[in-house]
């Protein structure tokens, strides 16, 4: 794919502005400041023939040349792994990830990931996420099933990432949690950070943490468990799992956060995702059915 290029000449009205802030104003709106700073640090933005710096104060007459890199080739091998594709066009895909699939390669999981499957299926994926995460705009845990957005182009990736940052992506989950949730609806607004006791886990913390909001609605109550619909107001690592544990209702089967069950994984499914399409500007929303293991678990709880 050809690279996208832009060129700007600095005028009196823009003199004195920081390079990164100026480009936020001039490039298409889907290019966030963080994305632009990555382009600058990657040497893709040239100022009068030299590599630019984020903090550079612009001067009248300077020329800013921007090159948006084409999607990068990955070092990983494509693998012919079946994908459950809910939607696909030239900009993006919506895939329904099974619970036992890792999203992208990491130590101990270099093959059999969603990325390996995507590389086989797609000719191009966006490169913004890095060489090990082509196309990956966001992720869900290995043990969680459900819908995931994948970007084919850098432009789509930047636009979708901005929607995640602005908290305008609609994400709805279904979960079975331990115990009887008394209130029909509720909200957990508690910050989350790295657990001081176990660096592989997250926890509700009030220092070195980020805001996190999860709202829930009771769908059905069973003997010893409750089925909830949960909506993410933010997208922190393990957010639903940590918030449910904190209020005394850990996810059924979530061994990492203290509640094992025969399902063998957290009973958590990313059911619905809604977003503004980066090219058409239209709102799109997709939903998926609960996987068989969760349906069986619900049947057993009812019985």
C-alpha positions in Angstrom: 0.0 0.0 0.0 1.2 3.5 -0.7 2.0 5.8 2.2 -0.2 8.9 2.8 1.6 12.2 2.8 0.8 15.7 4.0 2.8 19.0 3.7 2.2 22.2 5.6 3.8 25.7 5.4 3.8 27.6 8.7 2.2 31.1 8.6 2.0 33.9 11.1 -1.1 32.5 12.8 0.6 29.3 13.7 4.1 30.6 14.7 5.0 29.6 18.3 2.8 26.6 18.5 4.2 23.2 19.5 4.7 20.9 16.6 2.4 18.1 18.0 -0.4 20.5 18.9 -0.3 22.1 15.5 -0.6 18.8 13.8 -3.6 17.8 15.9 -5.3 20.9 14.4 -4.2 20.2 10.8 -4.4 16.4 10.4 -7.7 14.6 10.1 -9.5 14.5 13.4 -9.0 10.7 13.9 -5.3 11.4 14.4 -5.0 11.9 18.2 -2.1 13.8 19.8 -0.7 10.5 21.2 -0.8 9.0 17.7 0.9 12.1 16.2 3.6 11.9 18.9 4.3 8.3 17.9 4.7 9.5 14.3 7.1 12.2 15.4 9.2 9.8 17.6 9.2 7.3 14.7 10.8 9.9 12.3 7.7 10.2 10.1 7.4 14.0 10.5 10.1 16.1 9.0 10.6 19.8 9.7 12.7 21.7 7.1 14.5 18.5 6.2 15.3 17.3 9.8 13.3 15.0 12.1 10.8 17.0 14.2 10.4 17.0 18.0 7.1 17.2 19.9 8.1 20.3 21.8 9.5 22.2 18.8 8.0 25.7 18.6 7.1 26.5 15.0 8.5 29.4 13.1 7.0 31.3 10.1 8.1 29.8 6.8 9.0 26.3 8.1 7.7 23.3 6.2 6.3 20.3 8.0 6.2 17.1 5.9 4.1 14.2 7.3 4.3 10.6 6.1 1.7 8.2 7.4 3.4 4.8 7.2 1.7 2.0 5.4 0.7 -1.1 7.5 3.8 -3.0 8.5 4.5 -6.6 7.7 4.6 -8.8 10.8 7.4 -11.2 11.7 4.7 -13.7 12.7 3.5 -16.6 10.6 0.0 -16.5 9.2 -2.0 -19.5 10.4 -5.1 -21.0 8.9 -7.2 -20.8 12.0 -11.0 -20.4 11.5 -12.3 -17.0 12.4 -15.9 -16.1 13.3 -16.3 -12.8 11.4 -19.4 -10.9 12.3 -18.6 -7.9 9.9 -15.9 -7.0 7.5 -15.1 -4.2 5.0 -12.0 -2.5 3.6 -11.3 -0.6 6.9 -12.1 -3.0 9.7 -13.4 -6.3 11.0 -15.6 -7.3 13.9 -14.6 -10.8 15.1 -16.2 -13.1 17.7 -13.2 -14.4 19.7 -13.5 -17.8 21.4 -12.6 -18.0 25.0 -9.5 -20.2 24.6 -7.8 -17.9 22.1 -5.1 -15.3 23.0 -5.5 -12.0 21.1 -1.8 -11.4 20.3 1.5 -13.2 20.7 3.3 -12.9 24.1 5.8 -15.1 26.0 4.3 -18.6 26.1 1.8 -17.9 23.3 3.6 -17.2 20.1 1.3 -19.3 17.9 -2.4 -19.9 17.6 -3.4 -16.4 18.4 -6.0 -14.2 16.9 -3.3 -12.2 15.2 -1.9 -15.3 13.5 -5.4 -16.0 12.2 -5.9 -12.4 11.0 -2.6 -12.5 9.1 -3.8 -15.5 7.2 -7.2 -14.0 6.5 -6.2 -10.3 5.7 -3.8 -9.0 3.2 -3.2 -5.8 5.2 -3.6 -4.9 8.9 -2.8 -1.6 10.5 0.7 -1.1 12.0 0.0 1.4 14.7 -0.2 -1.3 17.4 3.3 -2.4 16.7 4.9 -5.4 14.9 3.5 -7.9 17.4 0.0 -6.5 17.4 -1.0 -5.7 13.8 -4.6 -4.5 13.6 -5.3 -4.8 17.3 -7.1 -1.7 18.6 -8.1 -3.2 21.9 -8.1 -6.6 23.5 -10.1 -8.9 25.7 -8.6 -11.5 28.0 -7.9 -15.0 26.8 -10.6 -16.5 29.0 -13.2 -14.0 27.9 -15.2 -14.7 24.7 -16.9 -12.2 22.4 -16.6 -9.3 20.0 -13.4 -7.6 19.1 -12.7 -4.7 16.7 -9.7 -5.1 14.3 -8.4 -2.3 12.1 -7.1 -3.0 8.5 -5.8 0.6 7.9 -3.8 3.0 10.1 -6.5 5.6 9.5 -9.2 3.3 10.9 -7.0 2.3 13.8 -6.4 5.9 14.7 -10.1 6.8 14.5 -11.2 3.8 16.6 -8.4 4.3 19.1 -9.7 7.9 19.6 -13.2 6.6 20.2 -11.9 4.3 22.9 -10.0 7.2 24.4 -13.0 9.4 24.3 -15.1 6.6 25.9 -17.7 6.7 23.0 -17.4 3.0 22.1 -20.4 1.1 23.4 -19.3 -2.2 25.1 -21.8 -4.6 26.7 -20.8 -7.8 28.5 -22.8 -10.7 30.0 -21.4 -12.4 33.1 -22.4 -14.9 35.7 -21.2 -13.8 39.2 -21.1 -15.6 42.5 -24.0 -15.0 44.9 -27.2 -13.0 44.8 -26.8 -9.4 43.6 -29.5 -7.6 45.6 -29.9 -4.4 43.6 -31.5 -4.7 40.1 -29.2 -2.1 38.8 -26.0 -0.4 40.0 -22.7 1.2 39.2 -19.2 0.7 40.4 -17.1 3.8 40.2 -13.7 2.9 41.7 -10.2 3.4 40.4 -8.1 0.4 39.3 -4.3 -0.1 39.3 -1.7 -2.8 39.6 -2.1 -5.0 42.7 0.7 -4.3 45.2 0.5 -8.0 46.3 0.7 -9.6 42.8 2.0 -7.6 39.8 0.1 -10.0 37.4 -3.2 -8.9 38.9 -5.2 -5.6 39.1 -7.0 -4.2 42.1 -9.1 -1.3 43.3 -6.6 1.3 44.4 -6.7 5.0 45.3 -3.1 5.8 44.4 -1.2 5.0 41.2 -4.5 4.1 39.5 -6.9 5.1 36.8 -10.6 5.9 37.0 -12.9 3.0 36.2 -16.7 2.8 35.8 -18.8 -0.3 35.4 -22.6 -0.2 35.4 -24.7 -3.4 35.7 -28.2 -4.7 35.4 -29.5 -8.0 36.8 -30.9 -10.3 34.1 -31.6 -13.4 36.1 -31.0 -14.7 39.6 -30.1 -18.3 40.4 -29.4 -20.3 43.5 -25.9 -19.0 44.4 -25.3 -17.0 41.2 -26.6 -14.0 39.2 -26.5 -13.2 35.5 -25.6 -9.6 34.8 -25.5 -7.3 31.8 -22.5 -5.0 32.3 -21.6 -1.8 30.4 -18.1 -0.4 30.5 -17.7 3.3 31.1 -13.9 2.9 30.8 -11.7 0.1 29.6 -9.2 -0.8 32.3 -7.4 -4.1 32.4 -9.5 -6.8 34.1 -12.0 -4.0 34.9 -15.2 -6.1 35.2 -13.4 -8.9 37.0 -11.8 -6.5 39.6 -15.0 -4.5 40.2 -17.2 -7.6 40.7 -14.7 -9.1 43.1 -14.5 -5.8 45.1 -18.3 -5.8 45.6 -18.3 -9.4 46.7 -19.5 -11.0 43.5 -16.5 -12.4 41.6 -17.1 -13.8 38.1 -18.0 -17.5 38.2 -15.0 -19.6 37.0 -12.5 -16.7 37.4 -9.7 -18.6 39.1 -7.3 -15.6 38.9 -9.6 -13.5 41.1 -10.7 -16.3 43.5 -13.7 -18.3 42.2 -13.2 -21.6 40.4 -16.0 -23.4 38.6 -16.5 -26.3 36.3 -16.7 -23.9 33.3 -12.9 -23.6 33.5 -12.7 -19.9 32.6 -14.3 -16.7 33.6 -18.0 -16.7 32.6 -17.7 -13.4 30.8 -18.7 -12.6 27.3 -18.3 -9.4 25.3 -21.7 -9.5 23.7 -22.2 -6.1 22.0 -19.9 -3.5 20.5 -21.0 -0.2 18.9 -18.8 2.5 17.2 -18.7 5.2 14.6 -17.4 3.8 11.3 -14.1 5.6 10.6 -14.8 6.1 6.9 -18.6 6.5 6.6 -19.2 8.3 9.9 -22.2 6.1 10.6 -22.9 4.4 13.9 -22.7 0.6 13.8 -23.5 -1.9 16.5 -23.1 -5.7 16.5 -24.1 -8.4 19.0 -23.2 -12.0 19.4 -24.9 -15.0 21.1 -23.6 -16.5 24.3 -21.1 -19.4 23.7 -22.1 -22.9 24.4 -20.2 -23.3 27.7 -22.0 -20.3 29.2 -25.3 -21.5 28.0 -24.7 -24.8 29.6 -23.6 -23.1 32.8 -26.8 -21.1 32.9 -28.9 -24.2 32.3 -27.1 -25.9 35.1 -27.7 -23.0 37.5 -31.3 -22.9 36.6 -31.6 -26.6 37.3 
